[in-house]
Amino acid sequence: MVRVGDEVSNKQVIFRDYVIGPPKESDMYLTTGTIKLKVPEGSNAVLVKNLYLSCDPLMQFFMRKAEGPDGYLYYTPGSAIFGYGVAKVLDSGHPEFKAGDLVWGITGWEEYSLITKTTDTLIKIQHTDVPLSYYTGILGMPGMTSYAGFYEVGTPKKGEYVFVSAASGAVGQLIGQIAKLEGCYVVGSAGSKEKVDLLKNQLGFDEAFNYKEEQDLNAALKIVKSERQRVAMVRVGDEVSNKQVIFRDYVVGSPKESDMYLTTGTIKLKVPENSNAVLVKNLYLSCDPVMQFFMRKTTDLSGYFFYTPGSPVLGYGVAKVLDSGHSELEAGDLVWGITGWEEYSLITKTTDTLIKIQHTDVPLSYYTGILGMPGMTAYAGFYEVGTPKKGEYVFVSAASGAVGQLIGQFAKLEGCYVVGSAGSKEKVDLLKNKLGFDEAFNYKEEHDLNAALKRCFPEGIDVYFEHVGGKMLEAVLLNMRHHGRIAACGMISQYNLDEPEGTKNLLQVLYKWIQIKGYTHRNYYHLYPKFLDLVLPYIREKKMVYVEDIVEALESGPAALVGLFSGRNFGKQVVVVARE
């Protein structure tokens, strides 16, 4: 029986030295030191006996010698590693904790820990009618990550399709079950047949697959593909001639004029009986960068109608209704939306594709731009996604384009500092001298985009409106501020690639909490009571299953942690230091 004030032996897992690549057991070693079971006089520290330790993927990041995100502590060679765990308070100088309290939070991988920073790292356990080990998982950091990711960031709604990767892990298994409880269709991926069986037969996923056995992940993900199509185009009759721009064949790389050709067909200017279609005469057609993507032979985007060789090209336009079977539109109405590149179009699916023009005191062509799709893209990107506030620093790529120029002006009107990039001196001059951007640069003349952004944003970027992707996105991620937001309005650099480029800086999304939507559980600690109110009843009523992989004794810790990165764990990996 140990008592407060005793000096006792203290087994510790010590970090040997900084690692490159996945950690190995030899990067840690077990030693035994001594510790006095007493909080120093006048200190607000807490002395705890560790009961359970959590193995988390993020721990390998702390083993690297790197300049990392603010607010994180990295392992020091020769010192004990640390992570999330469950512990019992033996002595306390902190007013919120007393001897006998059970807590969870960040603690050392050792038998006893003196915790000096308690404000953001320890949470008192109020509910002991569930296994204490749950506070390393479902009721701890993984649970908070799942809760925040689902209810605060992803916010799936009943009937939506949800995909969870690493679905048998500590976070994935929880998100999947929460999604099922909310009425979603849920698919998960895992790395073995046993884990796939777990997802489908114990955790209630609708479908699951072993990603290691899939030759084509794109094909595997078609199990969550929606069957709906947004637009269908139909040609009928032969009453009048109808010039059409026809899509020749699927393209690779940038489209050329020869990928389309002009022809003349015929069309009967009458909507078929008992149809809610609309027959229109097209007035203006919009050229948008994303159209080149629809020329590729792909089905990567569910819900989009890709071009069909031999049929008219599709795009946004302004048209006049000639005949209508739709209750909300009549002959003579002006509309904007998705139409064919032809003189006349018979539009059969109008609900999501045509909008009646109410204001004609502006040029009708504006409805292909500022009052049409680009304008809506800019408005939604600014006010619903990026939501810049007065005084924030805003960067817009492809800033002289249809969307970019609007976003930049929205931002200036809201009192933001705005920088834009474009591809020529003339466009840069337009941004600065006509559109009112505070600064702009020609990305083609910049040898180092990272340096260019640091020059324009020495304090970092709050909101980035993404239009190009590729190297620009790489550089932007390095220069985003914490809690930055990225509204992805386009991805021009990706449209023509046979194999889309990967982004190397996605770690920035996690530790800067960038919204695409980047976050960590640390943003949502204030919701912890609300989280418990939701999850505890599910546990008590056995509406949620939670899988743990428990190993006994601190000596087993290094092997358990390394096994995490090779997929040896089954569910949440936990190390038992002592049982209460």
C-alpha positions in Angstrom: 0.0 0.0 0.0 1.6 3.3 -1.1 0.8 6.5 0.7 1.1 10.2 -0.2 4.6 11.3 0.6 6.3 7.9 -0.1 9.1 7.7 -2.5 8.4 4.7 -4.8 9.7 3.1 -8.0 8.2 4.4 -11.3 8.3 2.4 -14.5 8.5 4.6 -17.6 8.5 4.2 -21.3 11.4 6.5 -22.5 11.7 8.0 -25.9 15.1 7.1 -27.3 15.6 9.6 -30.2 13.8 11.3 -33.1 12.5 9.0 -35.7 12.1 9.0 -39.5 9.2 7.0 -40.9 7.1 4.7 -38.8 8.2 4.2 -35.2 9.8 0.9 -34.1 9.8 -0.7 -30.7 13.5 0.1 -30.5 12.7 3.8 -30.5 11.4 3.4 -27.0 12.8 1.5 -24.0 11.5 0.7 -20.5 13.3 2.0 -17.4 12.6 2.3 -13.7 13.1 5.5 -11.8 11.8 6.9 -8.5 9.1 9.5 -7.8 7.9 11.1 -4.5 4.2 10.8 -4.2 3.7 14.4 -3.2 2.8 17.6 -5.1 5.5 20.3 -4.5 4.5 22.9 -2.0 2.7 25.9 -3.5 2.1 24.1 -6.9 -1.2 23.6 -8.6 0.0 20.4 -10.2 -1.8 17.1 -9.9 -0.1 13.7 -9.0 -1.8 10.7 -10.6 -1.6 6.9 -10.7 -2.1 6.0 -14.3 -4.7 3.2 -15.0 -5.2 3.1 -18.8 -3.1 4.5 -21.6 -4.4 5.2 -25.1 -2.5 4.4 -28.3 -3.3 7.0 -30.9 -1.9 7.5 -34.5 -1.0 11.1 -33.8 1.7 9.9 -31.3 4.1 9.0 -34.1 4.0 12.6 -35.3 5.4 13.7 -31.9 8.4 11.5 -32.3 9.7 13.5 -35.3 12.2 16.3 -35.1 10.1 18.9 -36.8 8.8 22.4 -36.4 5.2 21.7 -35.9 1.9 23.3 -35.0 1.6 25.8 -32.2 0.1 24.4 -29.0 1.5 20.8 -29.3 4.3 19.4 -27.2 6.8 17.1 -28.9 8.6 14.1 -27.2 12.0 14.9 -25.9 14.7 12.2 -26.2 15.5 10.7 -22.8 12.1 11.6 -21.4 8.9 9.6 -21.0 6.5 9.7 -23.9 2.9 10.9 -23.2 -0.6 10.6 -24.6 -4.2 10.3 -23.5 -5.0 8.1 -20.5 -7.2 7.5 -17.5 -5.7 8.0 -14.0 -6.6 8.4 -10.3 -5.5 11.5 -8.4 -3.3 10.7 -5.5 -2.4 14.3 -4.5 -3.4 17.7 -5.8 -2.5 21.4 -5.5 -5.2 22.3 -8.0 -8.6 23.5 -6.6 -10.6 21.6 -9.1 -9.1 18.2 -8.4 -8.7 16.2 -5.1 -7.3 12.9 -4.0 -9.5 10.1 -5.2 -10.8 11.8 -8.3 -10.7 9.8 -11.5 -9.6 11.9 -14.6 -8.8 11.5 -18.3 -6.5 13.5 -20.4 -2.9 13.8 -21.3 -0.5 11.9 -19.0 2.8 10.2 -19.1 3.5 6.6 -20.2 4.6 5.7 -16.7 3.1 4.3 -13.5 2.9 7.7 -11.8 2.8 11.2 -13.4 3.1 14.7 -12.0 1.0 16.8 -14.3 1.8 20.5 -14.1 -0.5 21.8 -16.9 -4.0 20.7 -16.0 -6.3 23.4 -17.4 -6.5 22.0 -20.9 -5.3 18.5 -20.4 -7.4 16.9 -17.6 -11.1 16.3 -17.4 -12.7 14.9 -14.2 -14.7 11.7 -14.8 -18.2 12.1 -13.5 -19.7 8.8 -14.6 -18.3 5.5 -13.4 -21.1 3.2 -14.3 -19.2 2.4 -17.6 -15.8 0.8 -18.0 -13.1 3.4 -17.2 -11.2 2.3 -20.3 -14.0 3.9 -22.3 -12.4 7.3 -21.4 -9.5 6.5 -23.6 -11.9 5.9 -26.5 -15.6 6.4 -26.9 -15.9 8.9 -23.9 -12.4 10.4 -24.5 -10.5 12.1 -27.3 -11.7 9.6 -30.1 -15.3 10.1 -29.0 -15.0 13.8 -29.0 -13.3 13.7 -32.4 -16.2 11.6 -33.7 -18.8 13.8 -32.1 -17.3 17.0 -33.4 -16.6 15.6 -36.8 -20.2 14.4 -37.3 -22.3 17.0 -35.6 -20.2 20.1 -36.0 -18.3 19.6 -39.2 -19.7 16.9 -41.5 -23.3 17.3 -40.3 -24.8 14.4 -42.4 -28.6 14.3 -42.5 -31.0 11.5 -42.6 -30.9 9.6 -45.8 -27.5 10.9 -46.9 -24.6 8.6 -48.0 -21.7 8.5 -45.6 -18.3 6.9 -46.2 -15.8 6.3 -43.4 -12.2 5.2 -44.0 -10.2 3.4 -41.3 -13.7 2.5 -40.1 -12.7 -0.1 -37.6 -10.5 2.3 -35.7 -11.3 4.2 -32.5 -12.9 7.1 -34.3 -14.2 5.4 -37.4 -16.4 2.9 -35.6 -18.1 5.6 -33.6 -18.8 7.9 -36.6 -20.3 5.0 -38.5 -22.6 4.1 -35.6 -23.6 7.7 -35.1 -24.4 8.0 -38.8 -26.6 4.9 -38.6 -28.4 6.2 -35.6 -29.1 9.4 -37.6 -30.6 7.4 -40.5 -27.7 7.6 -43.0 -26.5 4.9 -45.4 -23.0 4.1 -44.1 -20.1 2.4 -45.9 -16.7 1.8 -44.3 -13.3 0.6 -45.4 -10.8 -1.4 -43.4 -7.6 -3.4 -43.9 -8.6 -7.0 -43.4 -11.5 -9.5 -43.8 -12.0 -9.7 -40.1 -12.3 -5.9 -39.8 -14.8 -5.8 -42.6 -16.9 -8.5 -40.9 -16.8 -6.5 -37.7 -18.1 -3.4 -39.5 -21.0 -5.3 -41.2 -21.9 -7.8 -38.6 -21.3 -6.1 -35.3 -21.2 -2.3 -35.9 -24.1 -2.3 -38.3 -22.5 -0.6 -41.4 -24.6 -1.0 -44.5 -21.6 -2.0 -46.5 -17.8 -2.4 -46.1 -14.8 -3.4 -48.1 -11.2 -4.3 -47.6 -9.2 -1.6 -49.3 -6.1 -3.8 -49.6 -8.0 -6.2 -51.8 -9.4 -3.5 -54.1 -7.5 -3.0 -57.4 -9.6 0.1 -58.2 -10.7 2.2 -55.2 -12.8 4.4 -57.5 -14.8 1.3 -58.5 -15.2 0.2 -54.9 -16.6 3.5 -53.9 -19.4 3.2 -56.5 -21.3 1.4 -53.8 -22.2 4.8 -52.4 -22.9 6.3 -55.8 -26.2 8.1 -56.1 -28.2 7.1 -59.2 -29.8 10.4 -59.9 -28.9 12.5 -62.9 -29.4 16.3 -62.9 -30.0 17.0 -66.5 -31.2 15.0 -69.5 -31.4 16.5 -73.0 -33.9 15.2 -75.6 -34.3 16.1 -79.3 -37.7 15.5 -80.9 -39.3 16.1 -84.3 -38.1 17.9 -87.4 -40.1 21.2 -87.6 -37.2 23.7 -87.7 -33.5 23.6 -88.2 -31.5 23.6 -85.0 -27.8 24.4 -85.0 -25.9 22.4 -82.3 -22.4 22.2 -80.9 -21.8 18.4 -80.7 -19.3 16.8 -78.4 -17.1 14.6 -80.6 -15.4 12.2 -78.1 -13.9 11.9 -74.7 -10.8 14.0 -74.3 -7.5 13.6 -72.5 -5.8 16.8 -71.3 -7.0 20.2 -72.4 -9.9 20.3 -74.8 -9.4 21.5 -78.4 -11.8 23.0 -80.8 -11.7 19.8 -82.8 -13.2 18.0 -79.8 -16.5 19.7 -80.8 -18.1 20.3 -84.1 -21.1 22.3 -85.4 -24.0 20.6 -87.1 -27.6 21.3 -88.0 -30.4 19.1 -86.9 -34.2 19.6 -86.7 -36.5 20.1 -83.8 -40.3 20.3 -83.3 -41.1 23.4 -81.4 -43.6 21.7 -79.1 -43.4 20.1 -75.7 -44.7 16.5 -75.8 -48.1 15.8 -74.3 -48.3 15.2 -70.6 -44.8 16.4 -70.1 -43.4 19.0 -67.7 -40.6 19.7 -70.0 -39.7 23.2 -71.2 -38.8 24.1 -74.8 -36.4 27.2 -74.9 -34.6 29.3 -77.4 -31.1 29.9 -76.1 -30.0 33.5 -75.9 -26.6 33.4 -74.1 -24.3 30.5 -73.2 -21.7 30.6 -70.5 -18.1 29.2 -70.9 -17.0 27.8 -67.6 -13.7 26.1 -66.7 -15.4 23.1 -65.2 -16.9 22.2 -68.6 -13.6 20.7 -69.7 -13.9 18.2 -66.9 -17.3 17.0 -68.2 -15.6 16.1 -71.4 -13.5 13.4 -69.8 -14.5 9.8 -69.7 -15.2 9.6 -66.0 -18.0 9.1 -63.4 -16.0 10.6 -60.5 -18.8 13.1 -59.6 -22.1 11.5 -58.6 -25.1 13.6 -59.6 -23.4 15.3 -62.6 -24.3 14.6 -66.2 -21.1 14.1 -68.2 -21.0 14.8 -71.9 -22.0 12.0 -74.3 -20.1 11.8 -77.6 -22.4 12.7 -80.4 -24.7 14.8 -78.3 -24.8 18.6 -77.7 -22.4 20.1 -75.2 -24.1 21.3 -72.0 -23.6 24.4 -69.9 -25.2 27.4 -68.2 -27.1 29.8 -70.3 -29.9 32.3 -70.6 -33.0 31.4 -72.7 -36.5 32.3 -73.6 -39.3 29.9 -73.0 -41.2 29.0 -76.2 -43.5 26.3 -74.9 -43.9 24.8 -71.4 -45.4 21.8 -69.7 -44.1 23.0 -66.4 -46.6 24.7 -64.0 -44.1 27.4 -62.9 -43.0 28.5 -66.4 -44.9 29.8 -69.4 -44.2 30.9 -72.9 -42.3 34.2 -73.0 -40.5 33.7 -69.6 -36.8 34.4 -69.5 -34.8 31.8 -67.6 -31.2 30.9 -66.7 -29.7 27.5 -65.9 -28.4 24.4 -67.6 -29.2 24.1 -71.3 -27.7 22.7 -74.5 -25.3 24.4 -76.8 -27.8 24.7 -79.6 -30.4 27.1 -80.9 -33.3 25.4 -79.2 -33.4 23.0 -76.3 -36.0 20.7 -74.9 -35.3 20.6 -71.1 -37.0 17.7 -69.4 -35.7 18.1 -65.9 -36.3 21.7 -64.9 -36.7 21.7 -61.1 -33.0 22.0 -60.3 -31.8 23.5 -63.6 -33.9 26.5 -64.6 -34.5 29.7 -62.7 -37.0 32.3 -63.8 -35.5 35.7 -64.4 -37.4 38.4 -62.4 -35.3 41.4 -63.1 -34.7 42.6 -66.6 -33.4 46.0 -65.9 -29.8 44.7 -66.2 -28.1 43.1 -69.2 -29.4 39.5 -69.7 -25.9 38.3 -70.2 -25.3 39.0 -66.5 -27.3 35.9 -65.8 -24.4 33.8 -67.3 -22.1 35.5 -64.8 -22.6 37.8 -61.8 -26.3 36.9 -61.6 -26.0 33.3 -62.6 -23.9 30.3 -61.7 -20.6 32.3 -61.1 -22.4 34.8 -58.9 -24.1 32.1 -56.9 -20.8 30.3 -56.6 -19.2 33.5 -55.3 -22.0 34.3 -52.9 -22.3 30.8 -51.5 -18.5 30.5 -51.2 -18.3 33.8 -49.4 -21.3 34.0 -47.2 -22.1 30.3 -46.5 -18.7 28.6 -46.6 -15.7 31.0 -46.2 -17.6 33.6 -44.2 -14.8 36.2 -43.9 -15.2 38.8 -41.3 -14.1 42.4 -41.2 -10.4 42.8 -40.9 -9.6 39.2 -42.0 -7.0 38.4 -44.6 -8.5 36.9 -47.8 -6.7 35.3 -50.7 -8.4 34.5 -54.1 -6.8 32.5 -56.8 -7.9 32.8 -60.4 -9.0 36.2 -59.1 -9.8 37.7 -62.5 -12.2 35.0 -63.4 -16.0 35.0 -63.3 -16.1 33.8 -59.7 -12.9 35.3 -58.3 -13.5 38.8 -59.2 -16.9 38.7 -57.4 -15.5 37.1 -54.3 -12.7 39.7 -54.1 -15.2 42.5 -54.2 -17.5 40.9 -51.7 -14.5 40.7 -49.4 -13.6 44.3 -49.9 -17.2 45.4 -49.2 -17.0 43.4 -45.9 -13.8 45.2 -44.8 -11.3 42.4 -45.5 -7.7 42.7 -46.8 -7.8 41.0 -50.2 -5.0 39.6 -52.3 -5.6 37.9 -55.7 -3.5 35.9 -58.1 -3.8 35.9 -61.9 -1.8 34.8 -64.9 -0.8 38.0 -66.6 0.3 41.6 -65.9 -2.9 42.9 -67.4 -5.0 40.7 -65.1 -3.0 41.8 -62.1 -3.5 45.4 -63.1 -7.2 44.8 -63.4 -7.4 43.3 -59.9 -5.5 46.2 -58.3 -6.7 49.2 -60.3 -10.3 48.3 -61.2 -11.6 45.7 -58.9 -10.0 47.2 -55.8 -7.9 44.3 -54.5 -5.3 45.4 -51.9 -2.6 43.4 -53.6 -2.2 41.0 -56.5 0.6 39.0 -58.2 1.2 37.1 -61.4 1.7 33.5 -60.3 3.5 32.6 -63.6 6.3 35.0 -62.7 6.7 33.7 -59.1 9.5 31.1 -58.8 8.4 30.3 -55.2 4.6 30.5 -54.5 5.2 30.0 -50.8 7.5 33.0 -50.7 5.0 35.1 -52.7 2.2 34.3 -50.2 4.5 35.1 -47.2 5.3 38.4 -48.9 1.6 39.2 -49.3 0.4 37.7 -46.0 3.2 38.0 -43.4 0.7 37.1 -40.7 -1.0 34.3 -42.6 -4.2 33.8 -44.6 -7.6 33.6 -42.8 -9.7 32.6 -45.8 -8.7 31.2 -49.2 -11.0 30.9 -52.1 -9.7 27.9 -54.0 -10.1 27.9 -57.8 -6.9 26.2 -59.1 -5.6 23.5 -56.8 -2.2 21.9 -57.5 0.9 23.9 -56.4 -1.1 26.9 -55.4 -3.0 24.9 -52.8 0.2 23.4 -51.6 1.6 26.8 -50.9 -1.6 28.2 -49.4 -1.8 25.4 -46.8 1.6 26.4 -45.5 0.5 29.9 -45.1 -3.0 29.4 -43.5 -3.6 30.7 -40.0 -5.2 28.6 -37.3 -8.9 28.2 -37.8 -8.5 29.3 -41.4 -11.2 28.4 -43.9 -10.8 27.2 -47.5 -13.8 27.5 -49.8 -13.1 25.2 -52.8 -14.9 27.0 -55.6 -12.9 25.2 -58.4 -9.9 23.0 -59.1 -8.7 24.1 -62.5 -5.3 22.6 -62.4 -6.8 19.1 -61.8 -9.3 19.0 -64.6 -6.9 18.0 -67.3 -4.8 15.5 -65.4 -5.1 11.8 -66.2 -4.2 11.1 -62.6 -5.1 13.9 -60.2 -2.2 15.4 -58.2 -2.1 14.6 -54.5 -1.7 17.4 -52.0 1.4 16.9 -49.8 0.5 19.5 -47.2 -2.8 18.1 -45.9 -1.3 17.7 -42.4 -1.7 21.5 -42.3 -5.5 20.9 -42.4 -5.4 18.9 -39.2 -3.1 21.0 -37.0 -4.2 24.4 -38.2 -7.9 23.4 -38.0 -8.5 24.6 -41.6 -12.0 24.1 -42.8 -12.0 21.9 -45.8 -13.1 21.3 -43.1 -10.1 20.8 -40.9 -10.6 20.4 -37.2 -9.4 18.6 -34.1 -11.4 17.6 -31.0 -9.6 20.5 -29.1 -12.0 23.0 -30.7 -15.0 21.4 -29.1 -14.1 20.7 -25.5 -16.8 23.2 -24.5 -19.4 20.8 -25.9 -18.2 17.9 -23.8 -21.2 17.9 -21.4 -23.6 18.0 -24.4 -21.6 15.1 -25.9 -22.0 13.0 -22.8 -25.7 13.6 -22.7 -25.9 12.2 -26.2 -23.5 9.2 -26.0 -24.0 7.9 -22.5 -27.7 6.9 -23.1 -26.6 5.1 -26.3 -24.1 3.1 -24.3 -26.4 2.3 -21.4 -29.2 1.3 -23.8 -26.7 -0.8 -25.8 -27.5 1.2 -29.0 -23.8 1.6 -29.6 -21.1 -1.1 -29.7 -17.6 -0.3 -28.8 -14.6 -2.5 -29.6 -11.4 -2.4 -27.6 -8.1 -4.1 -28.0 -6.6 -4.2 -24.5 -3.1 -5.3 -23.6 -1.9 -5.7 -20.0 1.1 -3.9 -18.4 3.1 -0.9 -19.3 5.8 -3.2 -20.7 3.4 -4.1 -23.5 2.9 -0.4 -24.5 5.7 0.0 -27.2 4.6 -3.2 -29.1 0.9 -2.1 -28.9 1.8 1.4 -30.2 3.9 0.1 -33.1 1.2 -2.5 -34.0 -1.2 0.4 -34.4 0.6 1.5 -37.5 0.7 -1.9 -39.1 -3.0 -2.6 -38.5 -2.5 -5.2 -35.8 -5.0 -3.6 -33.5 -8.6 -4.6 -33.6 -10.7 -1.6 -32.5 -9.4 0.9 -30.0 -5.9 0.0 -28.8 -5.6 0.4 -25.0 -2.7 -0.3 -22.6 -3.7 -1.3 -19.0 -1.2 0.1 -16.5 -3.2 -0.8 -13.4 -6.7 -1.9 -12.7 -8.7 0.0 -10.2 
